[in-house]
Amino acid sequence: MATPAILRQGTTDPNAKVCVFGSRFCSTTEQTFTVLGNPCRCEGINYTVTDEYGQLVYQVYKQCNSWRMKHILQDGDGNGICVIKKKLASWRHAFHLYSGTAFQERRVTISFRFSFRRKCNVYIYEEPYPLREDKTEVKNMSPSLIMKASVMGLEVQVYNAETEEVYATFIKTLSCCTTHYTVQVKPGFDAALAFGLLIMWDVAVRQQKGAAAAAAS
């Protein structure tokens, strides 16, 4: 089971409920962001995140010039927060998040396990793994978070797996050319983690739709 330490990394603030990348990403007030992007872009900045005043606070750089595609989450000044890579040799939707100096100090693993297309358990863990036997098998762990989409898939909530307290909400606006989200992050929840989850959710859902289309053809 994911330990409280993994969900409160780098902070001693009792008001920080989920803080993976540091307390500077956790606000004491509710925050609202606008996310614009083109997830189909092969290279370059494919997501920008602005606050309620229109100020750029995060951006995501997609890089495809290596044998494994990666997304680099940066702050508004272009400083790297983490690199998101799809986990190799995994048939589940699992990702590694690398952070720290040169993205080499820390590796957090996040695994999505969909029960239905609209709902998935989110497992967050890092070495040393919580279990010695079958250490990467999520069936032996309890989920850290749950993500659930509305019937049309236009609203996604992130909430505590045990208490069902809502931590973040992603509201999607339909657009033929771009991806447009309004993101609401509750006090004490890691905003950088929220945007990482949004990126991984988009990747996983697109892969699911692609697999379903291939199976139907």
N, C-alpha and C positions, 0 to 999 in steps of 0.2 A: 504494500500500500504506500502511496506517495506520502512522505512525511511532511509535517508542517514546515520543516526547514526549507524544503524545495520551494514552497509557496510563499515564503517570507525571507528570501535570500537578500542579504545586504541591508536589512533594516531592523531596528529595535522598536520602531514606532508601533504602539498597540493599535493605532487606528488604521495601519496598513494591513488590509485583509489578505490580499494576494499581491505579492511584490517579488517578482522573479528577477528583474533587471536593475533594481535599486529604488530607493525611496524617492528619488527626484522625479520618477515617472508616476508617483502616486499623489493625487491631489486630495485635499481635505474637503473639496466641494465637487459637485457633479459637473462634468465637462461635456461639451458638445462639439463634435468635429465634423468636417465635411471631407469626404474621401472621393477623389476623382482619379480615374485610371483607365488604362487600356491593357488588361491582362494578357491580350494576345500579342502584344509587342514582344519581339524577340530579344531586343537589347536596349538598354537605357532606362531612364526613369519611367516606370509604368504605373506608379501610384504617387499622388501628392496628398498630404493631409494638412488642412488649415483649421485654425480655431475659429471661434465665433466672431473674431475681429478680422478674419481674412488673412491672418499671419501664418506663414508656412511653419509648421512645427515638426512634421515628419515627412519623409519621402522614402520610396522603395525603389532601389535600382535592381533591375533584372539583368543577369549576366548569363549568356549562353555560349561563351567562347571556350568553355571547358566541357569535358565529357559528361558532367553532371550539372544541369541547370541550377542556378541558385538565385535567391533574392537577398539583397543587402538592405536591411532596415537602418535608416540614418535619421538623425535629428534634423532640425531645420537648417543647421549650419553645415550639414554634410558630414558630421562625425558619425562613424559607424556605431551601431548599438549591437547588432547581431547579424549573422549570416544564416539563412534558412536553406537547408538542403534536404531533398527527399532521401529517406533512409534506404540504403541498398539492401537487396535480398529480403525484402519484406512485401508480402502480398497485401498487407493492410496499408492504410494511409498513415504513414509514420514519417516524422521529420526530425532532423537534428538541428538544433539552434546553437551556433558557436558564438561566443562572446569573449570580451576581455581584450588584452593587447594582441593585435594582429589576429583577432578572433581565434586564439589558440589556448586561452586560459581555462575555458569552461565549455562543456557540451551538455546541453539539456535535450532530452528526447521527449517529443510529444507525439502520442499515437491517438488516432481517431478510430473509434469502433462504432460503425453505424448499425443501429438496430432497425431503423427504417431510413429511407432517404432523407427524411426531415429531422431526424434526431440522432445524435451520436454521443457516446461517452468519450471524454477526453482524459487521457492518462499522461501525467507529467512526472518524469523521473530522471535521475542521473546517477552516475557511478558515485559511491558504491550502490549497486542496485538493491532495491528493497527486499528481494528474495534471492537466496543462493541457488535454489533449484529453478530451472526454467526462467532465468532472470529477466528475459525480455518477453515472456508470455503474459499479455495483459489479462488473460483469463484468471491469473493468480493474484491480480491486483484489484483494488477498488478505484473507481474513477475519481479524479481530482475535480473535474468540472463536467458540466453537461451543456451541449449546444443544441438548440432546438429551433427549427424554422417554422414559420407559419405555413398554412395550407398551400399558398401560392409561392412560398419561398422568398417573399419580399422582406420579411422581418425575421431576424435571428437573435435569440436571446442566449446569453452566457450566464449560467447560474451555478451555485454551489450544489454539488452532487448530493449532499446530506441534508442541508437546511433549505435548499431551493431558493436561497436569496439571490436575486438577480444582480449581477455585477456589471454587465454591459449589454447594449442592444444595438444591432446593426439594422438599419432601415434602408432598403434598396429602392432607388428610383429607376424605373425602366427607361432605357435609352438604347438606341440602335447602334451607337458608335462608341460610347464610353461606359464605364462602370461608375455609378454614382451612389455613394452611401452617406447617410447621416449616422454618425456613431455617437452614442451616449454612453459615457463611462461613469460609473458610480464612484463616490468617494472611497478611497482606500484600495482601489483596484488599479493594477499596473497598466497604464495606457499603452506602453510599448508592447506588452504581452497581448493586449486587446487587438492591436493592429497585426501582430504576428498571427494570431488566431484567425483573423479575417482573411489574410493572405492564404493560409493553409486551408481554410474552409473553401475559398474560391477554387483553389487547385483541386481539392478532393471532389467537390461537386462537379466540376467540369470533367474530371476523369470518370466519374460515375456515369454522367450523361453520355460521354464518348463510348464507354463500354456497353451501355444499354443500346445505343444506336448501332454499334457493330454487331451485337448479338441479334438485333432485330433484322439486320440486312441479310 
